[in-house]
């Protein structure tokens, strides 16, 4: 009985704090409001927020909802336009899943999202976390919502000593115990806010935390030690080449990457395979190539990458082999290049400008 009372107190104290301190975000309904959150906006925000900060997502969310205000609008959008609009947000498989899910909702559900976790899980690209978040926040049904912020808060509340990722079932069970039947959506968002603003990875603000009296990690005097993390494995490094083919009339040759694989479906510069051993630099066409002194580097989730950038200028009648398009340099921002290829483009353009100056 005492444990149940403590769990209820956690929910009560946190919701009272949330009612006063909730972050105002464009995809949220106000705390305690009778106004229902739009499932489309909740779903879109949750997909965008995966491994991405609120600050980074906010301008993308605004552009997407201005351009495609409903799930039916997004379902009817051109793939290339959506991928270009997503450029810079990273984890590009999310954008492909976004389109697949929107089209499934429009095609199979009459443009209305299913209102249960089970129904949402059946949609393309919707995992356990997203289904729970949309169920709780948009449909106000009880669901246990555990993202990285919630994971950290719960691990500290109960001083869970099992290292991640093995601790996740234990963390979810503890989150289930404290999730109330009423206001489950507000509770989930309150937990997210607490992790984002007070119960941060480093230097948590325990002195002003509404849950410190019930927090087992706070009593240890080292709350930042939780959650316990397993030792990180070394991130492997890969190598590759990328080619900047600039036409004398101010166009650059862009290709589209295969739909499956890294940066799938995105416009890009021609490049080699990426491998642990540096592959041979076999350019896509015969030209007078110059290689930049330093590679362009990028860190993905599971590996880091260094690309050697090769630059050539060709005549206006040149047509590189394979499928691609000549893109005007003064509109390169509109191409939606992923960050990696945007960096390569910036390096190549600086090289060509320096050549002209010399």
C-alpha angles and dihedrals in degrees: 000000000000091000091050090049091051091050091051090048091054091054093044095049094045094049091049089053092046092052088062104030106031114142112246105234127172094239096050134090113222115271114275090007125150086216109105119226115242108253090215093055093043092049093045092049093048092051091048093046095057104120089342131103126247090240092056094044100048098077092043091050091051093050093046095049092045091051098035107023096173136037088248090057091051092046090056094047124114113257094229092051092052093046090049091049089051094050112126095023092091134211090078096191084076090065092051090048089047091060094043091051095046090051092048091052091048095043103038104025105036092251093303123115117235110256099219133072091239093052093046093048089059091063120095114267096006112125132183095278097048092045091052093046094050092044093052101036103035102029100029094229120142110264133154107243117193121173126157093280093049090045090057094046093050094045088055097042090058098026090234105195099188109108121245135287091026090054095063098094089049091048092049092050090052091048089052091055094055099039108106125221092232123058093009091157093052090046092053092049091045090055091049091050092048091054093045098047111022112008092054125164092255129032098002113205095238093159092070099030113123091215101048093108090060097037115110092193090055089059091055090063089229107074092156088069087076135114092042110225128207117238112279120245118232112266111238120232125227133193136211147146133251128195127216109200109187122186119218091241093063104270132122128208113246129183132193117242119232114276092242122058136031113351088357117193094009126128109249146157116271109272143172126245115284115238143158091251115054107260122226114277099241107166121215093240141010111271142126099282128191122191121218114240096236129043123238109245132205134173119221124186096267104023145013122237137207119194123192108219118221120192131200135166117213138185122269094255094057117121115187117216121265130025119320144111139243107244123197111246092220089061099042092120088064092058091076097224114187114250093260094056092039088059091048090049092050091050092048094048091050089052093051092047090050090050091054091049091051 
